Amino acid sequence: MATIKDVAERAGVAPSTVSYVLSGSRKISEDTRRAVREAIDALGYHPRASARTLRSARTQVLALAVPRVPGEYRAIDGRFAIDVTDAARGHGYDVLLMTDGDGVGGLRRVARSGLADAAVLMAVEERDPRIGVLHELGFPAALLGHDDHAALPWTDLDWEAAVALAIRETAAAGHRRILFLSSAEHEIAARRGYALHGLDGARRATAETGAEVRVLPSHRDPELLGRRLHEALTAHPAPTALVVQHLILLPHLLDMVAAAGLRVPDDLAVVLVGSLPDELGIRHLPRIDLPVAEMSTAVARLAVEAIGAGCDGREPSPVAPSATPHHLIQPRMATGPGIAPPP
């Protein structure tokens, strides 16, 4: 296993300089810092193995990993970033935002350099490759979203129960032909937890209600989605209700419904699953809100407890480990208008 001396020799610096780069305790030139980091990557050096000698205190920083696609905007990412930051501050932690597309490289850099004490992962996929890196490096983490194979603490809305509840309530209002606009194709292909669990919920509710539920995968391209939706809404017999999980394009979606000559809710009931709490412009629609504040509070606590449990090789903090590392939130219909019956 590589040592700090090996890193120093490869980078052509003194071991103390490597320590300063890792701890950030002294100003180091960018060229020297780059040489040290390149040596760390080349040798696979894991500074946390020597954490006690390199640093006497934690960083009091959580790394929030939010995979970003340039040019794409997701309001939910910003809402979670703000709420997680607020929740972390309550534990005395700041938040470092990581936006790598796959997140693997960023997590390696953060864990090896000691920039943060733990990570919070968003957009969790089934068998997420980032989780393997966390286990490999022994880096504490908590997940916003759940993966039953991860063996890490997580919090999430029960998406299967949420979609099932929305469809059951829609069927209870008298609708027998329901269109379910699921998560987008790329989210399903990436095996994002919320997308897969949402599909499970649609299947479950179909069996429970006996209603005819057509699943239509959404798409990130508004024009393609518009064509698909128009075809589905104008089919014969046409659906009388639309349950929507993919809400990123919701304004376009409602415009598409109007373009098909349908009035909401007179001709078509629209029910939302996973909407942002207190979002203006949707209060007239029945919905199940995403409990962003509760999830953010829970994930910050779980991440801090993971650090306190000593799984990063340091002495445990006074924070007691949770009785359960999982926090699954049951859905409920938001207070507001009920689901209109079929025309």
C-alpha positions as CSV (number, residue, x, y, z in Angstrom):
1,M,0.0,0.0,0.0
2,A,1.3,3.4,-1.0
3,T,2.5,5.7,1.8
4,I,2.7,9.5,2.1
5,K,6.5,9.2,1.5
6,D,5.8,7.4,-1.8
7,V,3.5,10.2,-2.9
8,A,6.1,12.8,-1.9
9,E,8.8,11.0,-3.9
10,R,6.7,10.7,-7.0
11,A,5.6,14.4,-6.8
12,G,9.1,15.6,-6.0
13,V,8.1,17.3,-2.8
14,A,8.6,16.8,1.0
15,P,6.1,14.6,2.9
16,S,5.0,17.7,4.9
17,T,4.0,19.3,1.6
18,V,1.7,16.3,0.8
19,S,0.2,16.7,4.3
20,Y,-0.4,20.4,3.6
21,V,-2.1,19.7,0.3
22,L,-4.4,17.1,2.0
23,S,-5.2,19.2,5.0
24,G,-5.4,22.6,3.3
25,S,-3.7,24.1,6.3
26,R,-1.1,26.1,4.3
27,K,-1.2,27.9,0.9
28,I,0.4,25.7,-1.7
29,S,1.0,26.7,-5.4
30,E,-1.4,25.2,-7.9
31,D,1.4,23.4,-9.8
32,T,2.6,21.7,-6.6
33,R,-1.0,20.9,-5.6
34,R,-1.6,19.4,-9.0
35,A,1.6,17.3,-8.9
36,V,0.6,15.9,-5.5
37,R,-2.9,15.0,-6.6
38,E,-1.6,13.3,-9.7
39,A,0.8,11.3,-7.6
40,I,-2.1,10.3,-5.3
41,D,-4.2,9.2,-8.2
42,A,-1.3,7.3,-9.9
43,L,-0.4,5.4,-6.7
44,G,-3.9,4.9,-5.5
45,Y,-3.0,6.4,-2.2
46,H,-5.8,6.5,0.4
47,P,-5.0,9.4,2.9
48,R,-7.9,8.3,5.2
49,A,-5.8,5.3,6.1
50,S,-3.5,7.7,7.9
51,A,-6.2,10.2,8.9
52,R,-5.1,10.4,12.5
53,T,-1.6,11.5,11.6
54,L,-2.6,13.9,8.8
55,R,-5.5,15.7,10.5
56,S,-6.7,16.1,14.0
57,A,-10.2,17.3,13.2
58,R,-12.9,16.7,10.8
59,T,-13.7,19.0,7.9
60,Q,-17.3,19.5,9.1
61,V,-18.3,19.2,5.4
62,L,-20.7,16.9,3.6
63,A,-20.3,16.3,-0.2
64,L,-23.7,16.4,-2.0
65,A,-23.3,14.4,-5.2
66,V,-25.8,15.7,-7.8
67,P,-25.1,14.2,-11.3
68,R,-25.8,17.0,-13.8
69,V,-26.3,17.0,-17.6
70,P,-25.1,20.4,-19.0
71,G,-28.0,22.4,-20.3
72,E,-30.7,20.5,-18.4
73,Y,-32.5,22.2,-15.5
74,R,-34.3,20.3,-12.7
75,A,-35.9,22.4,-10.1
76,I,-36.0,19.5,-7.7
77,D,-32.1,19.4,-7.6
78,G,-32.0,23.0,-6.5
79,R,-34.7,22.5,-3.9
80,F,-32.8,19.5,-2.4
81,A,-29.5,21.3,-2.5
82,I,-30.9,24.2,-0.4
83,D,-32.8,22.0,2.1
84,V,-29.9,19.6,2.6
85,T,-27.6,22.6,3.2
86,D,-30.0,23.9,5.8
87,A,-30.3,20.5,7.5
88,A,-26.5,20.0,7.5
89,R,-26.0,23.4,9.1
90,G,-28.2,22.2,11.9
91,H,-25.5,19.6,12.6
92,G,-22.6,22.1,12.2
93,Y,-21.8,21.0,8.7
94,D,-21.3,22.9,5.4
95,V,-22.1,21.3,2.0
96,L,-19.8,20.8,-1.0
97,L,-21.7,20.4,-4.2
98,M,-20.4,17.8,-6.7
99,T,-21.9,17.8,-10.2
100,D,-19.9,15.1,-12.1
101,G,-22.0,13.3,-14.7
102,D,-21.2,9.9,-13.2
103,G,-20.0,11.1,-9.8
104,V,-17.3,8.3,-9.5
105,G,-14.3,10.5,-10.2
106,G,-15.6,13.2,-8.0
107,L,-16.2,10.9,-5.1
108,R,-12.7,9.5,-5.4
109,R,-11.1,12.9,-5.3
110,V,-13.2,14.0,-2.3
111,A,-12.6,10.9,-0.3
112,R,-8.9,10.7,-1.0
113,S,-8.2,14.4,-0.5
114,G,-10.2,14.6,2.7
115,L,-12.3,17.5,1.5
116,A,-15.4,16.1,3.2
117,D,-16.3,13.8,6.0
118,A,-19.2,12.0,4.2
119,A,-21.2,12.0,1.0
120,V,-24.9,12.4,0.3
121,L,-25.9,10.8,-3.1
122,M,-28.8,12.0,-5.2
123,A,-30.3,10.3,-8.3
124,V,-29.5,6.9,-7.0
125,E,-29.5,4.1,-9.5
126,E,-30.0,0.4,-8.8
127,R,-26.5,-1.0,-8.2
128,D,-25.1,2.5,-8.5
129,P,-21.4,2.5,-9.4
130,R,-20.8,5.3,-6.9
131,I,-21.7,3.0,-4.1
132,G,-18.9,0.6,-5.0
133,V,-16.4,3.5,-4.7
134,L,-17.8,4.4,-1.3
135,H,-17.4,0.9,0.0
136,E,-13.9,0.6,-1.6
137,L,-12.7,3.7,0.1
138,G,-14.5,3.2,3.4
139,F,-16.1,6.6,2.9
140,P,-19.3,7.3,5.0
141,A,-22.4,8.2,3.0
142,A,-26.2,8.4,3.0
143,L,-28.5,8.2,0.0
144,L,-31.4,10.4,-1.2
145,G,-33.2,7.6,-2.8
146,H,-32.9,3.9,-2.1
147,D,-31.1,0.9,-3.4
148,D,-31.8,-2.3,-1.5
149,H,-28.4,-3.6,-2.5
150,A,-26.4,-0.7,-1.3
151,A,-25.9,-1.6,2.4
152,L,-25.9,2.2,3.1
153,P,-28.3,4.4,5.1
154,W,-31.0,6.0,2.9
155,T,-34.2,8.0,2.9
156,D,-36.9,8.1,0.2
157,L,-40.5,8.5,-0.6
158,D,-42.1,5.2,-1.1
159,W,-42.6,5.7,-4.8
160,E,-44.3,2.4,-5.4
161,A,-46.9,3.2,-2.7
162,A,-47.2,6.8,-4.1
163,V,-48.0,5.8,-7.6
164,A,-50.3,3.0,-6.4
165,L,-52.1,5.5,-4.2
166,A,-52.6,8.0,-7.0
167,I,-54.0,5.4,-9.3
168,R,-56.2,3.9,-6.6
169,E,-57.7,7.3,-5.7
170,T,-58.2,8.0,-9.4
171,A,-60.0,4.7,-9.9
172,A,-62.1,5.3,-6.7
173,A,-63.3,8.6,-8.3
174,G,-64.8,6.5,-11.1
175,H,-62.1,6.5,-13.7
176,R,-61.6,3.1,-15.6
177,R,-59.3,4.3,-18.3
178,I,-56.2,5.9,-16.8
179,L,-53.0,7.0,-18.6
180,F,-49.9,6.8,-16.4
181,L,-47.0,9.1,-17.6
182,S,-44.0,7.4,-15.9
183,S,-40.5,8.7,-15.4
184,A,-38.6,9.4,-18.6
185,E,-37.0,6.7,-20.7
186,H,-33.5,7.6,-19.8
187,E,-34.3,7.5,-16.1
188,I,-35.8,4.0,-16.5
189,A,-32.8,2.9,-18.6
190,A,-30.4,4.2,-15.9
191,R,-32.5,2.2,-13.4
192,R,-33.1,5.1,-11.1
193,G,-34.9,3.9,-8.0
194,Y,-37.9,6.3,-8.2
195,A,-38.5,5.3,-11.9
196,L,-38.5,1.6,-11.2
197,H,-40.5,1.8,-8.1
198,G,-43.1,4.0,-9.8
199,L,-43.6,1.4,-12.5
200,D,-44.0,-1.3,-9.8
201,G,-46.7,0.9,-8.2
202,A,-48.6,1.2,-11.5
203,R,-48.6,-2.6,-11.9
204,R,-49.7,-3.1,-8.4
205,A,-52.6,-0.6,-8.6
206,T,-53.7,-2.1,-11.9
207,A,-54.1,-5.5,-10.3
208,E,-55.8,-4.0,-7.2
209,T,-58.3,-1.8,-9.0
210,G,-59.0,-3.7,-12.2
211,A,-58.8,-0.4,-14.1
212,E,-57.3,-0.2,-17.5
213,V,-54.0,1.6,-16.9
214,R,-51.8,2.4,-19.8
215,V,-48.1,3.2,-19.0
216,L,-46.6,5.8,-21.2
217,P,-42.8,6.4,-20.6
218,S,-42.1,10.2,-20.6
219,H,-39.2,11.7,-22.6
220,R,-36.8,14.6,-22.1
221,D,-37.6,15.9,-25.6
222,P,-40.8,18.0,-25.4
223,E,-41.6,17.6,-29.1
224,L,-41.4,13.8,-28.9
225,L,-43.3,13.7,-25.7
226,G,-46.0,15.9,-27.2
227,R,-46.5,13.5,-30.1
228,R,-46.7,10.5,-27.8
229,L,-49.1,12.2,-25.4
230,H,-51.4,13.5,-28.2
231,E,-51.7,10.0,-29.7
232,A,-52.5,8.5,-26.3
233,L,-55.0,11.2,-25.3
234,T,-56.9,11.0,-28.6
235,A,-57.0,7.2,-28.8
236,H,-60.5,5.5,-28.8
237,P,-61.6,4.9,-26.2
238,A,-59.7,7.9,-24.7
239,P,-58.4,7.9,-21.2
240,T,-60.4,10.0,-18.7
241,A,-57.5,10.6,-16.3
242,L,-53.8,11.3,-16.5
243,V,-51.5,10.3,-13.6
244,V,-48.1,12.0,-14.0
245,Q,-44.8,11.0,-12.3
246,H,-42.4,12.9,-14.6
247,L,-43.1,16.5,-13.7
248,I,-40.1,18.3,-15.2
249,L,-42.0,19.2,-18.3
250,L,-45.4,19.8,-16.5
251,P,-46.1,23.2,-18.0
252,H,-45.5,21.8,-21.5
253,L,-47.6,18.8,-20.6
254,L,-50.6,20.9,-19.6
255,D,-50.2,22.9,-22.8
256,M,-50.3,19.6,-24.8
257,V,-53.5,18.6,-23.0
258,A,-55.1,21.9,-24.0
259,A,-53.8,21.5,-27.6
260,A,-55.6,18.2,-27.7
261,G,-58.9,20.1,-27.0
262,L,-59.2,18.8,-23.4
263,R,-60.1,20.8,-20.4
264,V,-58.7,20.0,-16.9
265,P,-60.5,18.6,-15.0
266,D,-63.8,18.7,-17.0
267,D,-62.6,16.4,-19.8
268,L,-59.4,15.0,-18.2
269,A,-58.5,14.6,-14.6
270,V,-54.8,15.2,-14.0
271,V,-53.1,13.8,-10.8
272,L,-49.5,14.6,-9.9
273,V,-47.0,12.3,-8.1
274,G,-43.9,13.8,-6.6
275,S,-44.7,17.5,-7.0
276,L,-42.6,20.1,-5.1
277,P,-44.4,21.3,-1.9
278,D,-45.8,24.8,-2.1
279,E,-45.2,25.1,-5.8
280,L,-47.4,27.8,-7.3
281,G,-49.4,26.9,-10.4
282,I,-50.4,23.4,-9.4
283,R,-52.6,24.0,-6.4
284,H,-55.7,23.4,-8.5
285,L,-54.5,19.8,-9.2
286,P,-54.8,16.8,-6.9
287,R,-51.3,15.6,-6.1
288,I,-48.9,13.7,-3.8
289,D,-46.1,16.1,-2.8
290,L,-42.5,15.0,-2.5
291,P,-41.5,15.5,1.1
292,V,-38.3,17.4,0.4
293,A,-37.8,18.9,3.8
294,E,-38.3,15.6,5.6
295,M,-36.0,13.7,3.2
296,S,-33.3,16.4,3.5
297,T,-33.5,16.4,7.3
298,A,-33.3,12.6,7.4
299,V,-30.4,12.3,4.9
300,A,-28.3,14.9,6.7
301,R,-28.8,13.1,10.0
302,L,-28.0,9.7,8.5
303,A,-24.8,11.0,7.0
304,V,-23.7,12.6,10.3
305,E,-24.5,9.4,12.1
306,A,-22.5,7.4,9.6
307,I,-19.5,9.6,10.5
308,G,-20.2,9.3,14.2
309,A,-20.4,5.5,13.9
310,G,-16.6,5.5,13.2
311,C,-16.9,3.9,9.8
312,D,-14.3,6.4,8.4
313,G,-11.6,5.1,10.7
314,R,-11.8,8.0,13.2
315,E,-13.1,8.1,16.8
316,P,-16.9,8.0,17.0
317,S,-18.6,11.3,17.8
318,P,-21.2,11.6,20.5
319,V,-23.9,11.3,17.8
320,A,-25.7,8.0,18.5
321,P,-26.3,5.7,15.5
322,S,-29.9,5.5,14.4
323,A,-32.0,2.5,15.4
324,T,-32.6,2.0,11.7
325,P,-30.4,3.3,8.9
326,H,-33.5,3.6,6.6
327,H,-36.2,6.2,6.5
328,L,-39.0,5.3,4.1
329,I,-41.8,7.9,3.9
330,Q,-45.3,6.9,3.2
331,P,-47.2,9.0,0.7
332,R,-50.4,11.0,1.2
333,M,-52.6,13.0,-1.0
334,A,-52.0,16.8,-0.5
335,T,-54.8,18.9,1.0
336,G,-56.6,20.5,-1.8
337,P,-59.0,19.7,-4.6
338,G,-60.2,16.1,-5.0
339,I,-60.0,14.1,-8.1
340,A,-62.9,15.0,-10.5
341,P,-65.0,12.1,-11.7
342,P,-65.0,11.1,-15.4
343,P,-67.0,13.3,-17.8
